Amino acid sequence: MSTALDTITKAAEVHSQARSLLSERVTALRDAQAALNREHLPSIKRALAKAAESEAKLRALVEEHPECFVKPKTQVLAGIKVGYAKAKGSLSFDDADAVVARIKKHFPDQVDVLIRTKEEPVKDALSNLCANDLKKIGVKVTDSGDKCVVKPVDSEVDKMVDALLKAAAREVEEA
């Protein structure tokens, strides 16, 4: 039994070293990304300000000359769509219950279309019931036994490492 545990311990050490190497490389990547952000962010902010300014000027010109956009209402000029389009609008109400009551009064034949009714079990609450009670109401408990765990106990970098490992595993499965 101890030889099996010794073998597992050695395999865990190898896995720990592999994750450490991966963690170092992810940290290096993040550091490089941060350096690139510091290097390029000032010019990106300047370009953003310039684009916002030019958009405001273009919008003002379009609004000053609506006669240019009667038919067609929009045009593509230099790769930019300008003109007028029908606004989507939005719906709002202060009291949902009052609106529901009015729908039931004025449109009883459309209640199923105009009112959303959704009843469904609450899994978090159901998980507090015992197995016999769950069985009574037709809820099955699956995967409730022990499962194999191989999980590091360290830092935030590991979340990114885990995501990369899962992505790599998916690529292997798809290949």
ZIRAGI-V237128 format. One record per residue. N is the residue number from 1. RES is the residue in three letters. SS is DSSP state (A for helix, B for strand, O for the rest). PSI is psi in whole degrees, -180 to 180 (* if undefined). BURIAL is 1 if it has 24 or more other C-alpha atoms within 12 Angstrom, else 0. Layout:
<<N | RES | SS | PSI | BURIAL> <N | RES | SS | PSI | BURIAL>>
//
This chain:
<<1 | MET | O | -43 | 0> <2 | SER | A | -29 | 0> <3 | THR | A | -38 | 0> <4 | ALA | A | -42 | 0> <5 | LEU | A | -35 | 0> <6 | ASP | A | -43 | 0> <7 | THR | A | -43 | 0> <8 | ILE | A | -40 | 0> <9 | THR | A | -45 | 0> <10 | LYS | A | -41 | 0> <11 | ALA | A | -37 | 0> <12 | ALA | A | -38 | 0> <13 | GLU | A | -43 | 0> <14 | VAL | A | -44 | 0> <15 | HIS | A | -40 | 0> <16 | SER | A | -42 | 0> <17 | GLN | A | -40 | 0> <18 | ALA | A | -41 | 0> <19 | ARG | A | -36 | 1> <20 | SER | A | -45 | 0> <21 | LEU | A | -46 | 0> <22 | LEU | A | -42 | 0> <23 | SER | A | -42 | 1> <24 | GLU | A | -43 | 0> <25 | ARG | A | -37 | 0> <26 | VAL | A | -42 | 1> <27 | THR | A | -42 | 0> <28 | ALA | A | -41 | 0> <29 | LEU | A | -47 | 0> <30 | ARG | A | -41 | 0> <31 | ASP | A | -43 | 0> <32 | ALA | A | -39 | 0> <33 | GLN | A | -41 | 0> <34 | ALA | A | -41 | 0> <35 | ALA | A | -43 | 0> <36 | LEU | A | -41 | 0> <37 | ASN | A | -47 | 0> <38 | ARG | A | -38 | 0> <39 | GLU | A | -43 | 0> <40 | HIS | A | -17 | 0> <41 | LEU | A | -42 | 0> <42 | PRO | A | -44 | 0> <43 | SER | A | -32 | 0> <44 | ILE | A | -42 | 0> <45 | LYS | A | -40 | 0> <46 | ARG | A | -44 | 0> <47 | ALA | A | -38 | 0> <48 | LEU | A | -45 | 0> <49 | ALA | A | -41 | 0> <50 | LYS | A | -43 | 0> <51 | ALA | A | -40 | 0> <52 | ALA | A | -41 | 0> <53 | GLU | A | -45 | 0> <54 | SER | A | -34 | 0> <55 | GLU | A | -42 | 0> <56 | ALA | A | -42 | 0> <57 | LYS | A | -43 | 0> <58 | LEU | A | -45 | 0> <59 | ARG | A | -43 | 0> <60 | ALA | A | -42 | 0> <61 | LEU | A | -43 | 0> <62 | VAL | A | -43 | 0> <63 | GLU | A | -29 | 0> <64 | GLU | A | -24 | 0> <65 | HIS | O | 64 | 0> <66 | PRO | A | -20 | 0> <67 | GLU | A | -20 | 0> <68 | CYS | A | -7 | 0> <69 | PHE | A | 45 | 0> <70 | VAL | O | -56 | 0> <71 | LYS | O | 114 | 0> <72 | PRO | O | 158 | 0> <73 | LYS | O | -21 | 0> <74 | THR | B | 155 | 0> <75 | GLN | B | 153 | 0> <76 | VAL | B | 116 | 0> <77 | LEU | B | 121 | 0> <78 | ALA | O | 35 | 0> <79 | GLY | O | 7 | 0> <80 | ILE | B | 126 | 0> <81 | LYS | B | 122 | 0> <82 | VAL | B | 158 | 1> <83 | GLY | B | -145 | 1> <84 | TYR | O | 140 | 0> <85 | ALA | O | 152 | 0> <86 | LYS | O | 128 | 0> <87 | ALA | O | 145 | 0> <88 | LYS | O | -33 | 0> <89 | GLY | O | 170 | 0> <90 | SER | O | 156 | 0> <91 | LEU | O | 141 | 0> <92 | SER | O | 157 | 0> <93 | PHE | O | 151 | 0> <94 | ASP | O | -36 | 0> <95 | ASP | O | 100 | 0> <96 | ALA | A | -40 | 0> <97 | ASP | A | -39 | 0> <98 | ALA | A | -40 | 0> <99 | VAL | A | -43 | 0> <100 | VAL | A | -44 | 0> <101 | ALA | A | -41 | 0> <102 | ARG | A | -36 | 0> <103 | ILE | A | -46 | 0> <104 | LYS | A | -35 | 0> <105 | LYS | A | -48 | 0> <106 | HIS | A | -25 | 0> <107 | PHE | O | 58 | 0> <108 | PRO | A | -28 | 0> <109 | ASP | A | -10 | 0> <110 | GLN | A | 12 | 0> <111 | VAL | A | -43 | 0> <112 | ASP | A | -21 | 0> <113 | VAL | A | -37 | 0> <114 | LEU | A | -15 | 0> <115 | ILE | O | 129 | 0> <116 | ARG | O | 125 | 0> <117 | THR | O | 121 | 0> <118 | LYS | O | 115 | 0> <119 | GLU | O | 129 | 0> <120 | GLU | O | 152 | 0> <121 | PRO | O | 149 | 0> <122 | VAL | O | 106 | 0> <123 | LYS | A | -38 | 0> <124 | ASP | A | -42 | 0> <125 | ALA | A | -39 | 0> <126 | LEU | A | -32 | 0> <127 | SER | O | -15 | 0> <128 | ASN | O | -11 | 0> <129 | LEU | O | 154 | 0> <130 | CYS | O | 165 | 0> <131 | ALA | A | -40 | 0> <132 | ASN | A | -43 | 0> <133 | ASP | A | -39 | 0> <134 | LEU | A | -40 | 0> <135 | LYS | A | -40 | 0> <136 | LYS | A | -37 | 0> <137 | ILE | O | 7 | 0> <138 | GLY | O | 25 | 0> <139 | VAL | O | 129 | 0> <140 | LYS | O | 140 | 0> <141 | VAL | O | 122 | 0> <142 | THR | O | 156 | 0> <143 | ASP | O | 43 | 0> <144 | SER | O | -3 | 0> <145 | GLY | O | -170 | 0> <146 | ASP | O | 149 | 0> <147 | LYS | O | 154 | 0> <148 | CYS | O | 135 | 0> <149 | VAL | O | 125 | 0> <150 | VAL | O | 103 | 0> <151 | LYS | O | 130 | 0> <152 | PRO | O | 160 | 0> <153 | VAL | O | 29 | 0> <154 | ASP | O | -129 | 0> <155 | SER | O | -174 | 0> <156 | GLU | O | -36 | 0> <157 | VAL | A | -31 | 1> <158 | ASP | A | -28 | 1> <159 | LYS | A | -43 | 0> <160 | MET | A | -40 | 0> <161 | VAL | A | -45 | 1> <162 | ASP | A | -43 | 0> <163 | ALA | A | -42 | 0> <164 | LEU | A | -41 | 0> <165 | LEU | A | -42 | 0> <166 | LYS | A | -41 | 0> <167 | ALA | A | -41 | 0> <168 | ALA | A | -40 | 0> <169 | ALA | A | -39 | 0> <170 | ARG | A | -40 | 0> <171 | GLU | A | -39 | 0> <172 | VAL | A | -42 | 0> <173 | GLU | A | -39 | 0> <174 | GLU | A | -25 | 0> <175 | ALA | O | * | 0>>
//
